[in-house]
Amino acid sequence: FNAKLHVSAPWVVWYIMKRALARRFLEEQTGDDIVDLDEIGEDDISADPKLSATLENAVNDIASGGSSVEKVMKNMKANAQDHLRECLHPMVRRLGRVCGKNSSRDWWRALKGGPEMEWIEIPVKYTDLADGDDKYRLEKWPLLDPHSIIAFLEKSGLKIPPISVREYWHHHRTFGEPWAQHDETDRIPMGIYGDSAKCQTEFGFVNLVGIFISLVLWKPMSVRFSRFLVFAIPEQSLWGSKTLRVVYRRLAWSINSLIHGEHPRAGVYGEDLNARLRELSGKPFQHRYALTEIRGDWAWHKKVWRFKRCSWAAINMCHQCPAKSSSTNSADLYWMFESNSWDDHHFTTEQFIAERMPETGICPLLGVTNFHPSTIRWCLMHVVNLGILYTVNGSALNLLVQGGWFGNEPGINSHVKLARAHRDFKAFISKNKIQCSQPDFTPKMIYKKGGIISLTAKAYNGRVILAWLDETVYLASQDQQFANLDERTLMIAAALRHMNRFLTEMEHAGRYLSEQQANSIFESGKQFLQIYRSLAIMSVRAGKFELGMRPKVHALWHMLWMIKKRRTNVRLWSGFVDEDAMSWLKRTYFGAHPGWRSRWIIRVSKLRIWQTHLKVRRFNQQVADRLKRGR
C-alpha cells in the first residue's frame, strides 16, 4: 500500500498543479466580467466551430429542457480547462470562468439584454387554510411583452421578404377578408395562441396555461422556433376569468404598440412607464404589424372570450354565425349545409359584441386595433384529428371487427381481432414507409361507456389510421358477402375516401389556393359531410351510439367555406406546431425548481428567443425558401 502511494503521489501533485494552473490561466484571460450573450452573433458562431459546438449545445440543452444549468456550466468549465492552451473562443473561456458555487445565478446574469422580463400584478387564487375557502391575492408574475420580443428579433436581423408580405395582404384583400380591408400591404401579420396542458406529477396533475405569439409568415425549418412564450401560469392559480383578463390587457397594450409602429408612450392604464421602458418611449420599430390570427381550441376560446349563452352544448352553438342546435326553422340548424340561414351571415364586429360578448368582463383582445371576429381561428387539428376522426375511425374499425374481417372463428374475442387489426396496420405503415407511434388497439380504446364508439388516438396517429382504414374498408366493401352484413358499409367506405382525399389535397397544397384547388378540396369535404350526416341519421334510427352529429361538423363547414370563398388553406391553422410549443412548456415546467417555476419558465423562454437570435440568418433563408414554395 505504501509503495503504491509513493508511486501515485507525483501524479496527484501533477494533477493538482494542472488544475491550479488552469484556474490561474482562466483568471488571467477573463477577469471577473460577466459575459453578455447578446455580444455573440451568428457571425461569431459560423466563424468559430469551437464556439458553435460548445455554446450552441449548452444553450440548446437548457432551452429544450434536456439539461440543468449546473450540469451545462460544469461541462463548459471542464471544456475550458481541458483545452487550456488551445484557441478557445473568449466567450467560452469567460463562461467557464464564471462557473462557481452558484452556477445558475452566474448563467442567468450572463443572459443580459434581449427582451426584458416584466412583472405584472395579477389576482391569484389560493386556499385559506383558516376557513378552507378559496380566495385571491394580488401577486407579481413575470411576463415578456410582445413588442419587446419583436424589437429584439428585429435588432437581431429577423426578416420576412417584403414581396411575401405584399402577396399575403393582396390575396386576403382580394378574396374579401374583413380584417384585410383596413391595413397597408407592408404590415407584418402576427398571431397569438393560448392553451392549457396537463402535467402529470407525483402528487396528481397540474394544468399549465401558456400564451405564445408568432409571426404568421416566419416559419423556419425548425418550426418550434416560430413560437415565443410570453406568459405561463398553473390553471389552479387563475381567479376565474379575471386573471387572464389582466394578462390579455397587458398583451393587447403591447400588440397595439406594434400595430402603431412605436414603443409605448404610457402604461397599460395610462400611468407613467418604468425607467427601462421610458428610455424606449416613442422610438419606432423597423416595421408595423397586424394581429391576424387568434388561435386555440374551442375550450380555450370559451375560457378567454366568455361567449354569452353560446357553447357547443347550447342552442346558440357558434361564435361566428347565428347557427342553432335546435329551432323550429330547419334553415337555422347547424347541420343544414346546403340551404340555411347562416352561411353568408357571419358576424360583423358590432354583431359579435352584441350577440356573443358578455355584459361585463369583455376580453381585452377586443381592443386590439382593427380587431375582427374572423381572426378567431378554428383549429383544424382539434376539429378533425381530435374530433371527427375519433367517430369516423372508430365506426370503421368497429365495422371491420364486427363483420369478421380480421377473423370470425368460433370463440374468438375482440382482443384477438384488434390485435390482428393492429398487425395489419403495422404492415400498412411499413409498406408505405410511414412513421407512427400508435400503440396496440384495445377494446377500451374504441368502446366507451354508454355504448359510444370512438377511436381515441393522438392527432397525427389518427390521420395515419384514417389512411389505413380508407384502404382496408374499401377492400372489404368489394367483398359482396361482407358488404351485405351492414347496409352502411359502402357509405362508410365513401366517407373515409372523401375525408382522406380532403386532408391529402390540403397537405399537398400551398398557402394560397387556386380556384381549381379550392373547388376540389371543398367538394371532397362537402361530400364527406353529406355522407356523414346520412350515416348519423341511420345510426340514430338503428339505436347505435356512433357517427352522431357533433358541433365540430359545423366548424368543419366553416373551414370549407373559408377554402372556397377566401381561397385559404386552413391546414395552416392546424395546431400541431402550437401543441409542440405546449410540450416544450411542460418539459420546462418539470425542469424548474418548485419555488420559482414562473421565473424559470420565462427565463428559458428568453433563452429560446436568444437561440433564434443566434441562428437568425439561417432561419431567414429557410423562411424565404419556404415562402417561395408557397408553404
VOGU-3710 file (C-alpha; in Angstrom, 3 decimals, decimal comma):
1> fnaklhvsap> 0,000/0,000/0,000  2,829/2,397/0,948  4,621/1,561/-2,282  1,531/2,298/-4,357  1,023/5,597/-2,537  4,654/6,520/-3,157  4,297/5,820/-6,904  0,986/7,680/-7,320  1,997/10,740/-5,276  3,752/12,532/-8,196
11> wvvwyimkra> 0,710/12,041/-10,361  -1,550/13,500/-7,667  0,741/16,517/-7,307  0,833/16,926/-11,103  -2,970/16,787/-11,332  -3,437/19,393/-8,563  -0,888/21,708/-10,172  -2,550/21,307/-13,570  -5,956/22,327/-12,183  -4,416/25,290/-10,336
21> larrfleeqt> -2,640/26,455/-13,490  -5,922/26,114/-15,416  -7,768/28,303/-12,932  -4,968/30,888/-12,996  -4,920/30,934/-16,787  -8,682/31,455/-16,952  -8,492/34,296/-14,460  -5,789/35,994/-16,496  -7,767/35,587/-19,696  -11,193/36,598/-18,486
31> gddivdldei> -11,054/38,633/-15,300  -14,251/38,802/-13,296  -16,530/40,208/-16,007  -19,915/38,633/-16,671  -20,372/37,890/-20,354  -23,285/39,425/-22,253  -24,643/36,746/-24,602  -26,093/39,445/-26,866  -22,492/40,245/-27,827  -22,411/36,953/-29,705
41> geddisadpk> -23,965/36,964/-33,152  -24,326/34,453/-35,943  -21,041/35,588/-37,464  -19,241/34,531/-34,272  -20,893/31,140/-34,322  -20,266/30,402/-38,003  -16,668/31,686/-37,836  -15,668/29,619/-34,814  -16,656/25,932/-34,745  -15,424/25,561/-31,149
51> lsatlenavn> -17,797/28,296/-30,048  -20,619/26,704/-32,046  -20,059/23,238/-30,599  -19,721/24,431/-27,012  -22,014/27,400/-26,636  -24,796/26,361/-29,002  -25,045/22,936/-27,404  -25,161/24,488/-23,939  -27,980/26,844/-24,895  -29,884/24,099/-26,706
61> diasggssve> -29,636/21,727/-23,733  -31,087/24,274/-21,313  -33,675/25,787/-23,660  -35,044/22,381/-24,673  -35,391/21,228/-21,072  -32,853/18,462/-21,627  -30,317/19,523/-19,016  -29,870/21,709/-15,930  -27,882/24,931/-15,796  -25,491/23,467/-13,219
71> kvmknmkana> -24,644/20,497/-15,421  -24,139/22,644/-18,506  -21,932/25,151/-16,684  -19,779/22,386/-15,222  -19,328/20,929/-18,702  -18,295/24,320/-20,047  -15,786/24,810/-17,237  -14,325/21,349/-17,839  -14,184/22,080/-21,555  -12,338/25,336/-20,938
81> qdhlreclhp> -9,810/23,648/-18,638  -9,271/20,576/-20,825  -8,443/22,812/-23,803  -6,261/25,052/-21,691  -3,842/26,305/-24,347  -5,994/25,844/-27,408  -7,587/28,741/-29,202  -10,894/28,697/-27,386  -13,304/31,499/-28,128  -13,126/34,184/-25,378
91> mvrrlgrvcg> -16,841/33,814/-24,699  -16,453/30,132/-23,843  -13,498/30,848/-21,571  -15,403/33,591/-19,784  -18,476/31,419/-19,268  -16,230/28,657/-17,964  -14,634/31,181/-15,612  -17,898/32,364/-14,053  -18,926/28,844/-13,124  -18,671/28,894/-9,351
101> knssrdwwra> -20,729/27,990/-6,347  -23,926/29,408/-7,855  -23,822/28,353/-11,479  -27,488/29,097/-12,107  -27,142/32,692/-10,897  -23,994/33,220/-12,987  -25,594/31,791/-16,114  -28,678/33,997/-15,954  -26,516/37,025/-15,189  -24,725/36,248/-18,422
111> lkggpemewi> -28,015/36,429/-20,275  -28,206/40,196/-20,210  -30,057/42,218/-22,837  -32,677/40,739/-25,120  -36,394/41,052/-24,334  -36,712/42,248/-20,779  -38,735/40,285/-18,256  -41,528/42,482/-16,876  -43,580/41,906/-13,732  -47,340/42,466/-13,682
121> eipvkytdla> -49,711/42,337/-10,738  -52,476/39,761/-11,192  -55,140/38,203/-8,948  -54,059/34,692/-7,964  -56,312/32,122/-6,305  -55,267/30,403/-3,094  -56,963/28,346/-0,381  -57,197/29,992/3,026  -56,188/27,251/5,471  -58,024/29,029/8,301
131> dgddkyrlek> -61,509/28,510/6,843  -60,831/26,329/3,793  -62,316/28,873/1,365  -60,823/29,847/-1,992  -59,711/33,473/-2,027  -57,444/35,649/-4,143  -54,473/37,876/-3,521  -52,501/40,180/-5,771  -49,128/38,769/-6,797  -46,447/39,820/-9,247
141> wplldphsii> -45,835/37,384/-12,107  -43,218/37,545/-14,876  -44,160/38,234/-18,484  -42,451/39,046/-21,771  -44,065/41,902/-23,706  -44,663/41,002/-27,371  -43,264/44,350/-28,520  -40,077/43,702/-26,537  -39,637/40,294/-28,201  -40,264/41,683/-31,688
151> afleksglki> -37,923/44,647/-31,140  -35,136/42,268/-30,072  -35,697/39,993/-33,074  -35,744/42,974/-35,438  -32,402/44,107/-33,990  -31,078/40,544/-34,419  -31,846/40,733/-38,131  -35,096/38,759/-38,457  -36,502/39,422/-41,935  -39,546/38,391/-43,947
161> ppisvreywh> -39,340/39,014/-47,724  -41,418/42,174/-48,476  -42,827/40,557/-51,616  -44,292/37,739/-49,480  -45,856/40,254/-47,091  -47,447/42,157/-50,001  -48,687/38,872/-51,506  -50,278/37,956/-48,166  -52,279/41,183/-47,946  -53,139/41,245/-51,641
171> hhrtfgepwa> -54,554/37,728/-51,530  -56,681/38,213/-48,414  -57,898/41,631/-49,515  -58,797/40,311/-52,986  -60,873/37,460/-51,554  -62,759/39,605/-49,069  -61,202/39,033/-45,652  -62,758/41,757/-43,439  -59,593/42,271/-41,395  -57,523/42,775/-44,576
181> qhdetdripm> -59,518/45,773/-45,820  -58,031/48,309/-43,370  -54,289/47,674/-43,309  -51,440/48,682/-45,584  -49,626/45,968/-47,501  -46,352/46,370/-45,588  -47,630/45,282/-42,176  -46,174/42,049/-40,798  -49,013/39,648/-39,827  -48,726/38,118/-36,366
191> giygdsakcq> -50,717/35,669/-34,267  -51,388/34,848/-30,628  -52,109/31,375/-29,274  -53,190/30,064/-25,900  -53,908/26,660/-24,408  -53,628/24,594/-21,260  -51,779/21,292/-20,929  -51,976/18,608/-18,250  -48,694/17,945/-16,444  -48,676/14,672/-14,518
201> tefgfvnlvg> -46,782/14,887/-11,215  -46,119/12,512/-8,311  -48,961/14,099/-6,363  -51,588/14,332/-9,123  -51,585/16,674/-12,088  -51,317/20,364/-12,913  -52,993/22,127/-15,809  -50,442/24,605/-17,112  -51,648/27,628/-19,099  -49,341/29,048/-21,773
211> ifislvlwkp> -49,702/32,032/-24,117  -47,470/32,380/-27,183  -47,038/34,850/-30,020  -45,817/34,138/-33,545  -45,190/35,811/-36,884  -47,552/34,213/-39,392  -45,142/34,180/-42,345  -41,984/33,401/-40,374  -41,631/29,628/-40,198  -38,099/28,232/-40,336
221> msvrfsrflv> -37,497/24,540/-40,893  -37,318/24,123/-37,105  -40,860/25,417/-36,721  -40,708/25,308/-32,911  -38,551/28,445/-33,140  -41,526/30,305/-34,605  -43,391/30,302/-31,255  -42,412/32,667/-28,447  -43,802/32,180/-24,949  -44,968/35,394/-23,260
231> faipeqslwg> -46,773/34,105/-20,162  -47,390/30,890/-18,196  -49,320/30,078/-15,026  -50,899/26,961/-13,443  -54,620/26,879/-14,168  -55,495/26,318/-10,491  -53,979/29,747/-9,759  -56,480/31,524/-12,022  -59,082/33,586/-10,171  -61,969/32,928/-12,542
241> sktlrvvyrr> -61,616/34,890/-15,765  -60,116/37,914/-14,016  -56,501/36,703/-14,034  -56,282/36,098/-17,768  -58,161/39,340/-18,407  -55,384/41,303/-16,667  -52,755/39,403/-18,673  -54,527/39,943/-22,005  -54,961/43,640/-21,213  -51,178/43,899/-20,980
251> lawsinslih> -50,709/41,863/-24,163  -53,283/43,937/-26,086  -51,476/47,117/-24,980  -48,174/45,681/-26,218  -49,618/44,422/-29,534  -51,226/47,808/-30,189  -47,801/49,419/-29,888  -46,578/47,074/-32,648  -49,591/47,986/-34,763  -48,920/51,713/-34,264
261> gehpragvyg> -45,253/51,179/-35,072  -43,584/52,663/-31,995  -42,717/51,789/-28,411  -45,453/52,661/-25,874  -45,525/56,229/-24,541  -47,658/55,376/-21,476  -48,528/52,316/-19,406  -51,457/49,949/-19,764  -53,758/52,223/-17,742  -52,172/55,493/-18,834
271> edlnarlrel> -49,665/55,575/-15,985  -46,004/56,542/-16,313  -43,657/53,914/-17,678  -40,814/52,447/-15,660  -37,300/53,744/-16,310  -36,392/50,987/-18,769  -39,479/51,436/-20,945  -39,254/55,233/-20,662  -35,872/55,175/-22,430  -37,520/53,495/-25,451
281> sgkpfqhrya> -40,758/55,513/-25,365  -41,838/56,661/-28,814  -38,944/55,027/-30,664  -40,130/53,392/-33,915  -39,967/49,721/-34,764  -38,482/48,673/-38,072  -41,935/47,531/-39,254  -45,567/47,867/-38,342  -47,617/44,788/-37,514  -51,181/43,483/-37,543
291> lteirgdwaw> -52,878/40,797/-35,447  -54,480/38,435/-37,979  -54,683/35,116/-36,103  -56,092/34,380/-32,632  -55,617/30,633/-32,256  -56,637/27,991/-29,764  -59,097/25,128/-29,368  -62,755/25,687/-28,561  -62,262/25,246/-24,812  -59,604/27,958/-24,800
301> hkkvwrfkrc> -61,694/30,407/-26,840  -64,610/29,779/-24,493  -62,363/30,436/-21,470  -60,886/33,654/-22,871  -63,853/35,216/-24,671  -66,584/34,023/-22,267  -69,164/33,763/-25,043  -72,593/34,799/-23,830  -75,087/31,915/-23,845  -73,029/30,229/-26,532
311> swaainmchq> -71,406/26,791/-26,297  -71,425/23,518/-28,178  -73,970/22,195/-25,683  -76,281/25,229/-26,049  -78,822/26,288/-28,649  -76,545/29,109/-29,856  -73,535/26,949/-30,599  -71,300/29,037/-32,897  -69,376/32,233/-32,125  -69,060/33,237/-35,796
321> cpakssstns> -72,635/32,870/-37,055  -76,245/32,558/-35,785  -76,498/28,766/-36,373  -78,503/26,835/-33,783  -78,638/23,288/-32,487  -82,428/23,422/-32,077  -85,007/25,521/-33,927  -88,482/25,340/-35,433  -86,940/26,667/-38,642  -84,783/23,929/-40,171
331> adlywmfesn> -82,706/26,544/-42,013  -81,261/27,647/-38,643  -79,842/24,203/-37,767  -76,079/23,887/-37,839  -76,041/20,673/-39,895  -78,050/22,144/-42,800  -75,104/22,693/-45,106  -76,792/23,186/-48,488  -79,644/25,561/-47,623  -79,505/27,535/-44,407
341> swddhhftte> -79,941/30,991/-42,933  -76,432/31,410/-41,513  -73,866/30,529/-44,186  -73,479/34,067/-45,561  -74,307/35,860/-42,324  -71,067/35,749/-40,375  -70,987/38,238/-37,530  -69,504/41,679/-38,006  -67,554/43,155/-35,089  -70,630/45,024/-33,874
351> qfiaermpet> -72,850/41,914/-34,113  -70,181/39,802/-32,400  -70,113/42,204/-29,440  -73,915/42,398/-29,248  -74,641/38,690/-29,728  -71,703/36,841/-28,197  -69,907/39,076/-25,691  -70,926/39,219/-22,001  -72,182/42,450/-20,453  -69,084/42,719/-18,227
361> gicpllgvtn> -65,579/41,322/-18,284  -65,057/41,554/-22,045  -61,807/40,060/-23,354  -59,231/42,861/-23,852  -58,204/41,432/-27,240  -61,378/43,094/-28,489  -59,484/46,374/-28,024  -56,697/45,463/-30,439  -56,707/47,879/-33,356  -58,726/46,611/-36,350
371> fhpstirwcl> -59,958/43,525/-34,473  -62,468/41,378/-36,350  -64,112/38,142/-35,074  -62,973/36,251/-38,189  -59,407/36,394/-36,824  -60,538/33,920/-34,116  -59,442/30,791/-35,935  -60,809/27,282/-35,856  -58,117/24,693/-35,179  -58,142/22,013/-37,890
381> mhvvnlgily> -56,304/19,557/-35,639  -58,871/19,774/-32,824  -61,878/19,814/-35,154  -60,845/16,932/-37,430  -57,958/14,888/-35,990  -59,130/15,103/-32,363  -62,837/15,194/-33,102  -64,439/13,939/-36,290  -61,802/11,256/-36,900  -62,500/9,788/-33,464
391> tvngsalnll> -66,025/8,801/-34,526  -65,262/8,002/-38,177  -62,219/5,836/-37,465  -63,958/4,157/-34,516  -67,047/3,253/-36,530  -64,968/1,998/-39,460  -62,787/-0,205/-37,262  -65,837/-1,494/-35,397  -67,424/-2,344/-38,753  -64,397/-4,449/-39,706
401> vqggwfgnep> -64,188/-6,163/-36,302  -67,894/-6,975/-36,052  -68,042/-8,079/-39,677  -65,279/-10,630/-39,163  -62,744/-9,010/-41,499  -59,956/-9,885/-39,059  -61,244/-13,369/-38,337  -64,546/-14,952/-37,489  -63,580/-18,254/-35,884  -65,888/-19,572/-33,145
411> ginshvklar> -64,967/-18,249/-29,710  -62,602/-15,537/-30,935  -62,935/-12,315/-28,927  -62,446/-8,652/-29,767  -58,962/-8,580/-28,203  -57,672/-11,059/-30,775  -59,408/-9,295/-33,660  -57,976/-5,929/-32,649  -54,507/-7,457/-32,301  -54,795/-8,740/-35,857
421> ahrdfkafis> -56,063/-5,313/-36,953  -53,018/-3,646/-35,417  -50,733/-6,162/-37,130  -52,369/-5,240/-40,442  -51,957/-1,534/-39,585  -48,240/-2,005/-38,870  -47,832/-3,773/-42,209  -49,546/-0,807/-43,917  -47,245/1,828/-42,401  -44,198/-0,350/-43,106
431> knkiqcsqpd> -45,198/-0,746/-46,749  -45,785/2,995/-47,158  -42,722/3,966/-45,070  -44,771/5,994/-42,588  -43,572/6,619/-39,047  -46,304/6,253/-36,454  -46,297/5,690/-32,687  -49,788/4,187/-32,477  -49,878/1,526/-29,711  -51,872/-1,704/-29,904
441> ftpkmiykkg> -55,598/-1,368/-30,465  -57,614/-2,375/-27,389  -61,359/-2,580/-26,717  -61,113/0,320/-24,224  -59,613/2,439/-26,955  -62,762/2,067/-29,078  -65,725/1,054/-26,927  -66,590/3,742/-24,379  -69,130/3,905/-21,593  -72,753/4,011/-22,637
451> giisltakay> -72,072/2,063/-25,823  -70,347/5,013/-27,526  -67,862/4,029/-30,231  -64,920/6,383/-30,624  -61,315/5,514/-31,515  -59,202/7,932/-29,461  -55,660/8,476/-30,704  -53,066/11,196/-30,971  -53,746/13,735/-33,708  -51,091/12,512/-36,131
461> ngrvilawld> -51,782/8,843/-35,395  -55,465/9,390/-36,145  -54,531/10,760/-39,558  -52,427/7,670/-40,342  -55,207/5,355/-39,100  -57,614/7,125/-41,472  -55,363/6,374/-44,454  -55,138/2,707/-43,419  -58,890/2,383/-42,841  -59,620/4,063/-46,170
471> etvylasqdq> -57,679/1,341/-47,961  -58,894/-1,527/-45,774  -62,613/-0,676/-45,717  -62,560/-0,116/-49,469  -61,159/-3,645/-49,964  -63,770/-5,017/-47,560  -66,583/-3,243/-49,412  -65,589/-5,048/-52,611  -66,417/-8,329/-50,883  -70,135/-8,672/-51,565
481> qfanldertl> -70,711/-11,025/-48,652  -69,046/-8,635/-46,220  -70,805/-5,570/-47,660  -74,198/-7,223/-47,192  -73,641/-7,648/-43,438  -74,174/-3,927/-42,770  -76,088/-1,533/-45,001  -73,697/1,282/-44,053  -70,549/-0,410/-45,392  -70,433/1,347/-48,780
491> miaaalrhmn> -71,299/4,704/-47,209  -68,573/4,393/-44,556  -66,087/3,456/-47,276  -67,120/6,554/-49,262  -66,890/8,808/-46,189  -63,370/7,580/-45,438  -62,315/8,084/-49,055  -63,607/11,680/-49,184  -62,081/12,635/-45,819  -58,723/11,095/-46,746
501> rfltemehag> -58,763/12,936/-50,069  -59,767/16,191/-48,360  -56,801/16,049/-45,964  -54,336/14,799/-48,587  -55,153/17,592/-51,025  -54,778/20,206/-48,293  -51,457/18,732/-47,165  -50,058/19,000/-50,697  -51,448/22,475/-51,430  -49,690/25,739/-50,649
511> rylseqqans> -50,741/28,668/-48,503  -52,911/30,257/-51,214  -55,258/28,086/-53,247  -56,074/28,312/-56,917  -59,714/28,123/-57,951  -59,276/24,515/-59,077  -57,597/23,502/-55,808  -60,213/25,284/-53,704  -63,121/23,674/-55,562  -61,593/20,195/-55,377
521> ifesgkqflq> -60,851/20,402/-51,636  -64,268/21,936/-50,963  -66,107/19,190/-52,856  -64,255/16,418/-51,029  -65,118/17,955/-47,659  -68,713/18,645/-48,674  -69,227/15,072/-49,886  -67,859/13,768/-46,605  -70,216/15,933/-44,532  -73,258/14,916/-46,572
531> iyrslaimsv> -72,438/11,201/-46,208  -71,625/11,654/-42,520  -74,995/13,304/-41,924  -76,784/10,396/-43,629  -74,800/7,901/-41,543  -75,728/9,798/-38,382  -79,414/9,540/-39,255  -79,076/5,820/-39,965  -77,256/5,270/-36,664  -79,990/7,059/-34,706
541> ragkfelgmr> -82,703/5,004/-36,379  -80,769/1,811/-35,632  -80,248/2,847/-31,994  -76,446/2,850/-32,306  -74,217/5,328/-30,421  -71,811/6,009/-33,231  -71,398/8,547/-36,024  -73,563/11,050/-34,184  -73,904/14,671/-35,235  -71,377/16,824/-33,399
551> pkvhalwhml> -70,948/20,615/-33,484  -67,459/20,024/-34,887  -69,031/19,190/-38,248  -70,323/22,766/-38,255  -66,802/24,037/-37,557  -65,549/21,928/-40,468  -68,156/23,532/-42,712  -66,864/26,961/-41,718  -63,398/25,822/-42,808  -64,769/24,582/-46,129
561> wmikkrrtnv> -66,434/27,963/-46,588  -63,061/29,659/-45,985  -61,411/27,360/-48,524  -63,947/28,152/-51,233  -64,623/31,836/-50,554  -61,276/33,033/-49,213  -59,006/30,585/-51,089  -57,120/29,968/-47,849  -55,519/26,660/-46,893  -56,870/26,059/-43,390
571> rlwsgfvded> -54,147/23,462/-42,824  -52,023/26,428/-41,750  -54,370/26,906/-38,781  -53,681/23,391/-37,581  -52,403/23,307/-34,020  -49,547/20,815/-34,464  -46,827/23,455/-34,084  -48,700/25,136/-31,222  -49,083/21,797/-29,432  -45,359/21,204/-29,856
581> amswlkrtyf> -44,787/24,536/-28,095  -47,024/23,376/-25,238  -44,995/20,144/-24,998  -41,844/22,230/-24,615  -43,591/24,256/-21,881  -44,389/21,054/-19,987  -40,762/19,893/-20,143  -39,600/23,293/-18,924  -42,088/23,190/-16,056  -40,779/19,819/-14,863
591> gahpgwrsrw> -37,180/21,050/-15,044  -37,819/24,080/-12,826  -37,371/24,392/-9,082  -40,837/24,315/-7,439  -40,139/27,536/-5,561  -39,639/29,731/-8,654  -41,115/27,943/-11,635  -42,784/31,048/-13,095  -39,495/32,951/-13,301  -37,617/29,916/-14,629
601> iirvsklriw> -40,117/29,354/-17,453  -39,899/32,961/-18,655  -36,101/32,878/-18,398  -35,953/29,755/-20,543  -38,352/31,426/-22,976  -35,817/34,262/-23,244  -33,143/31,662/-23,923  -35,175/30,205/-26,782  -35,572/33,692/-28,220  -31,817/34,126/-27,930
611> qthlkvrrfn> -31,423/30,845/-29,830  -33,381/32,453/-32,646  -31,051/35,475/-32,459  -28,102/33,106/-32,755  -29,445/31,363/-35,866  -31,482/34,175/-37,400  -29,605/34,328/-40,707  -30,054/30,615/-41,358  -33,693/30,873/-40,342  -34,266/33,862/-42,639
621> qqvadrlkrg> -33,004/31,864/-45,604  -35,194/28,894/-44,680  -38,233/31,178/-44,352  -37,542/32,754/-47,757  -37,197/29,320/-49,388  -40,399/28,075/-47,767  -42,374/31,143/-48,886  -41,069/30,764/-52,450  -42,572/27,274/-52,453  -45,886/28,732/-51,288
631> r> -45,821/26,959/-47,910
//
